[in-house]
Amino acid sequence: LHAPEEDIARYDGIYNAGWDKIRTARHEEMNGRQVLQKNWQISPRDSEVPPWQAIEHNDWEASKMATYAAMVDRMDQSIGRFIQALKRLGQYENTLILFLSDNGGCAEFMAEDGWAKFFPDKTHDGRTITMGNIPGLRPGGALTYQSYDKPWANVSNAPFRLFKHYVHEGGISTPFIAHWPARISKPSVSHEATHVVDVLPTILEATGAQPLSELGGHSIQKLQGESFLDLLAGKTWTREQPIFFEHEGNCAIRRGQFKLVKKYGGNWELYDMESDRTELNDLAGGNQPVEADLLAQYRGWAEKTGVMDWDVALPILLEAWQMDNAEG
């Protein structure tokens, strides 16, 4: 969490109502704006998140979210400058702008004696950085290194459950905004499922370019994604192939209305994404033909793309990480 003090000041006090009320209010606002479908119930507060009224250091907790908001504010300012530059150059109307996040909210706690100790503990001019989420230490300045933690990530991911790292909806569902005045005629909201691997094929089609088959004498794998340019143009479009996920042993496949998903080391869960996007009603065991078909497709994809079992991959990654830190 780092942001200029003048940006943070604009959000002082905004989050004093706490994560419970703010999470509920966000869900209600998204329903009012028709961003969500009415039958998607908000997931319960995460089991590891205490009620706002039961915690100490409320002011400090609120300051973390104020700092996070200030970071988003500063990003928005920069995007605004970029858009103004496009307008000055006369390129605004015919520029396709895509905005999305790379994952859901991050729930990682920044402990002073945890993995943060591997980060630089001094600024470029030699000042000492205080690492970790230390109650009472205001975040945002260059001499602090904090995270906004699981409770506020639970707010960011409303109405979904879980967080970055997982491939349940709270870990993978993000806003996606497309803006292209020359080709997108009117504002609309679509609930068609797309994936980040679809972005490049879409850009290639929009620009009339072809994907590379080799570079520097090395062959390039065929693109996995599908162009959704028709969707941006207001036409009917549905992804033909399933969407696959694997991250740190967490796995999922989504095809049509169904999604098969599991945590690392856990059991497979099955959800109907049309009626239960927030993944509250596990259908596993009750629809075995669908479950078996999705599982077979996932295993075929994992073999084809070289997905390594996490029990095998993790020790290799840890060894490489430790070597990098020892050399650093």
Secondary structure by P-SEA (a helix, b strand, c coil): ccccaaaaaaacccccccaaaaaaaaaaaaaaacccccccccccccccccccccccaaaaaaaaaaaaaaaaaaaaaaaaaaaaaaaaacccccbbbbbbbccccccccccccccccccccccccccccccccccccccccccccccccaaaaaaaacccccccccccccccbbbbbbbbcccccccccccccccccaaaaaaaaaacbbbbcccccccccccccccccccccccbbbbcbbbbbbcccccccccccbbbbbcccbbbbbbccccccccccccccccaaaaaaaaaaaaaaaaaaccccaaaaaaaaaaaaaaaaaac
